[in-house]
Amino acid sequence: MNTFGKIYTVTTFGESHGEAVGGVIDGMPAGVTVDMDFIQAEMARRRPGQSRITTSRNEPDKVEILSGVFEGKTTGCPIGFIVRNTNQHSQDYENLRCVYRPSHADFTYQQKYGIRDHRGGGRSSARITIGRCFAGTMAKLALRQVGISVQAYTSQVGDIALLPDYTKYDLTLTETNAVRCPDPDKAILMEQLIQEVKADGDTIGGVITCVVKGCPVGLGDPEFGKLHQTLGSAMLSINAVKGFEYGMGFGGVALRGSQQNDMFDTTLERDGNGAAIVPGGCCRAGVLTNNSGGIQGGISNGEDIYFRVAFKPVATQLREQTTIDIEGNETQLKARGRHDPCVLPRAVPIVEAMAAITILDHYLLNKTTHL
């Protein structure tokens, strides 16, 4: 499967060291203004070589839109796009041609297909997320028109963690540091930890939190199309992701229902359908807490949607590891090349992108449910 979505879909193509990566977006609503400055700024958040704690591969990641846009607006036709690869060092990966990196996709790709591109991981490379980021940026432009925003941030690196409650932080500070953490003091500690790990030739993982605001009631379906189900699928499709939880998540398993239930705010003025009347006209439940994470019964309830995504440490190590070659013989491997010691800073825009794609897809699907 190289395609994600039902109405708003993205199909990606390319390999890390190929000529280009790119894709095709289908289902994009017509008439959306295509802000290229915004698009390139979003792509720059994902690009390599942006700080001391990311890979030093230096790519401009300039997007070329091939179709589906006319005079600065989307036409409703498929949007083809490419980003050319310009800074590959394929020779750095020659020692991986006949060797499997532990916990990497090398072994499973070889066993499944009988062939693999060892240069930078080929299709398993995080460079392929460029297609997701572009599609997510286009989705953000569409969601902006209906008042929906998506904001992610690094909430944990190693054992350095923020409080679970995102409302305790000023999320506008997220882009003020290289780690993309809205707590400036914790950001310094996180960056120091990443640099220490990098100097040791090692890697480290962490957690990204994402918040969706302005989402209307009704997105998602009751059975096999639950909103949190699709968000989970979207997040778990990202390289290095090992876990997903929304709302209180695993933190609520020790509580009683009386402690976790989101009680309705009975003081709010309501319309004839029982929905709270709030400034801005956003139809929502009007609850005293939001432990449900904005989703109940698989359907958005109008409150903020928030979730957490766990990323493992990068599998490629710039230190010696014991592994096996393609003949099953034990061997020693010390990878070369340019790699992220921690994926979190560059993964923040990828999480946002997949969330935006998912929300826009469900928004468009919801338009088909009733007159």
Disulfide bonds with the S-S distance in Angstrom:
none
